[in-house]
Amino acid sequence: MNDFDKMSKDILKNRQNELQNVVNSTESKNIGKAVDGAALKKAVSSGDAATVNKIMTQFIGTPEGKALVDRINKSFGKK
């Protein structure tokens, strides 16, 4: 495990409740309605960063996406 992986795991371990709240939020659950999950999974598994970026940019442009980004920013320190 490299230093970045260890640091990420340490941060997430210490903020597990906040992460769980974001994952279980209404906004997160609405991702499935706004994103083609099969296309996203295929792009991620094949390493197609351009398609992942396109799908996520489209999602972030929706009201649900904006709400999720706001929730993540509030939960993890960006106010």
SEPA-37801 format. One line per field, with one value per residue (C-alpha): residue number from 1; x, y, z; residue in three letters. Coordinates in steps of 0.02 Angstrom, whole numbers, plus 50000, padded with zeros to 5 digits. Last residue first. Layout:
k (NUM; ...)
px (X; ...)
py (Y; ...)
pz (Z; ...)
r (ALA; ...)
end
This chain:
k (79; 78; 77; 76; 75; 74; 73; 72; 71; 70; 69; 68; 67; 66; 65; 64; 63; 62; 61; 60; 59; 58; 57; 56; 55; 54; 53; 52; 51; 50; 49; 48; 47; 46; 45; 44; 43; 42; 41; 40; 39; 38; 37; 36; 35; 34; 33; 32; 31; 30; 29; 28; 27; 26; 25; 24; 23; 22; 21; 20; 19; 18; 17; 16; 15; 14; 13; 12; 11; 10; 9; 8; 7; 6; 5; 4; 3; 2; 1)
px (49110; 49238; 49270; 49218; 49034; 48997; 49088; 49006; 48833; 48863; 48923; 48768; 48652; 48735; 48715; 48532; 48498; 48582; 48746; 48845; 48764; 48816; 48993; 48993; 48945; 49072; 49213; 49180; 49177; 49344; 49422; 49393; 49487; 49394; 49315; 49269; 49191; 49092; 49030; 48978; 48887; 48796; 48751; 48674; 48666; 48522; 48404; 48545; 48622; 48461; 48522; 48668; 48553; 48437; 48584; 48647; 48818; 48835; 48785; 48904; 49047; 49010; 49002; 49165; 49264; 49412; 49415; 49400; 49551; 49655; 49605; 49653; 49821; 49861; 49815; 49918; 50068; 50071; 50000)
py (51271; 51146; 51035; 50859; 50858; 51029; 50991; 50820; 50895; 51033; 50904; 50800; 50950; 50997; 50820; 50814; 50981; 50914; 50981; 50864; 50719; 50781; 50811; 50636; 50556; 50659; 50627; 50441; 50445; 50536; 50426; 50265; 50147; 49994; 49958; 50141; 50160; 49998; 50046; 50219; 50147; 50021; 50153; 50273; 50422; 50532; 50407; 50305; 50461; 50489; 50381; 50499; 50650; 50563; 50536; 50362; 50386; 50560; 50501; 50352; 50469; 50579; 50427; 50357; 50515; 50441; 50286; 50393; 50497; 50344; 50252; 50401; 50420; 50236; 50241; 50398; 50324; 50169; 50000)
pz (50170; 50112; 50262; 50220; 50263; 50190; 50027; 50013; 50042; 49914; 49787; 49821; 49801; 49636; 49574; 49624; 49537; 49380; 49312; 49425; 49334; 49161; 49224; 49299; 49133; 49033; 49158; 49158; 48967; 48957; 49091; 48994; 49110; 49049; 49218; 49243; 49071; 49088; 49262; 49200; 49050; 49159; 49288; 49162; 49279; 49336; 49417; 49490; 49565; 49662; 49806; 49829; 49840; 49962; 50077; 50124; 50046; 50121; 50294; 50281; 50237; 50387; 50500; 50430; 50459; 50554; 50445; 50289; 50335; 50383; 50224; 50117; 50206; 50184; 49999; 49972; 50063; 49953; 50000)
r (LYS; LYS; GLY; PHE; SER; LYS; ASN; ILE; ARG; ASP; VAL; LEU; ALA; LYS; GLY; GLU; PRO; THR; GLY; ILE; PHE; GLN; THR; MET; ILE; LYS; ASN; VAL; THR; ALA; ALA; ASP; GLY; SER; SER; VAL; ALA; LYS; LYS; LEU; ALA; ALA; GLY; ASP; VAL; ALA; LYS; GLY; ILE; ASN; LYS; SER; GLU; THR; SER; ASN; VAL; VAL; ASN; GLN; LEU; GLU; ASN; GLN; ARG; ASN; LYS; LEU; ILE; ASP; LYS; SER; MET; LYS; ASP; PHE; ASP; ASN; MET)
end
